[in-house]
Amino acid sequence: MKKILIVDDEPNIVMTLEYAFKKRNFEVYIARDGGEALQILKSNVVDVVLLDIMMPNVDGYQTLKQIKNDKKLSNTKVIFLTAKYKASDIEKGLKLGADKYITKPFSIKKIVSEVHELLN
């Protein structure tokens, strides 16, 4: 069973994504900010992280840096899922090591297909 961590502070987005991935037989973990995500990743290995950038406490950029600096997590796929859509934002996200960058609003179908593409 594939495992996904959804990191976002917007409950509607989290619930929508959680439902979509559970329906496709993913084990789903939820975090409301980067700090919570890093705690979850300490004790769980996931295949992919859907990561918002603008969150309270620890933002997505800081979270991604910590994931990429942790040898145990360095193979974890990370997709930024964010409202930040400027070319400079996208470039920064990919430079930091994100595997994909998807902007909000998004289609569930697109996210699911991007996740499957990354994992295959």
QUIPEQUI-V154785 format. One record per residue. N is the residue number from 1. RES is the residue in three letters. SS is DSSP state (H for helix, E for strand, - for the rest). NEAR is the number of other ideal C-beta (glycine too) atoms within 10 Angstrom. Layout:
BEGIN
N	RES	SS	NEAR
N	RES	SS	NEAR
END
This chain:
BEGIN
1	MET	-	6
2	LYS	-	15
3	LYS	E	16
4	ILE	E	24
5	LEU	E	23
6	ILE	E	26
7	VAL	E	27
8	ASP	-	25
9	ASP	-	16
10	GLU	-	14
11	PRO	H	10
12	ASN	H	8
13	ILE	H	17
14	VAL	H	19
15	MET	H	12
16	THR	H	16
17	LEU	H	23
18	GLU	H	16
19	TYR	H	12
20	ALA	H	18
21	PHE	H	22
22	LYS	H	12
23	LYS	H	10
24	ARG	-	13
25	ASN	-	8
26	PHE	-	22
27	GLU	E	14
28	VAL	E	19
29	TYR	E	18
30	ILE	E	17
31	ALA	E	24
32	ARG	-	18
33	ASP	-	18
34	GLY	H	26
35	GLY	H	16
36	GLU	H	19
37	ALA	H	28
38	LEU	H	18
39	GLN	H	11
40	ILE	H	16
41	LEU	H	22
42	LYS	H	10
43	SER	H	6
44	ASN	-	11
45	VAL	-	10
46	VAL	-	21
47	ASP	-	17
48	VAL	E	23
49	VAL	E	28
50	LEU	E	25
51	LEU	E	26
52	ASP	-	26
53	ILE	-	23
54	MET	-	13
55	MET	-	23
56	PRO	-	10
57	ASN	-	12
58	VAL	-	17
59	ASP	-	16
60	GLY	H	26
61	TYR	H	19
62	GLN	H	16
63	THR	H	27
64	LEU	H	22
65	LYS	H	13
66	GLN	H	16
67	ILE	H	23
68	LYS	H	14
69	ASN	H	10
70	ASP	-	13
71	LYS	-	6
72	LYS	-	10
73	LEU	-	17
74	SER	-	10
75	ASN	-	8
76	THR	-	19
77	LYS	E	17
78	VAL	E	26
79	ILE	E	20
80	PHE	E	25
81	LEU	E	25
82	THR	E	23
83	ALA	-	13
84	LYS	-	18
85	TYR	-	11
86	LYS	-	9
87	ALA	H	7
88	SER	H	8
89	ASP	H	17
90	ILE	H	17
91	GLU	H	11
92	LYS	H	16
93	GLY	H	23
94	LEU	H	13
95	LYS	H	8
96	LEU	-	17
97	GLY	-	13
98	ALA	-	25
99	ASP	-	16
100	LYS	E	18
101	TYR	E	20
102	ILE	E	18
103	THR	E	14
104	LYS	-	13
105	PRO	-	6
106	PHE	-	17
107	SER	-	9
108	ILE	H	13
109	LYS	H	9
110	LYS	H	10
111	ILE	H	19
112	VAL	H	16
113	SER	H	11
114	GLU	H	20
115	VAL	H	24
116	HIS	H	12
117	GLU	H	10
118	LEU	H	14
119	LEU	H	12
120	ASN	-	5
END
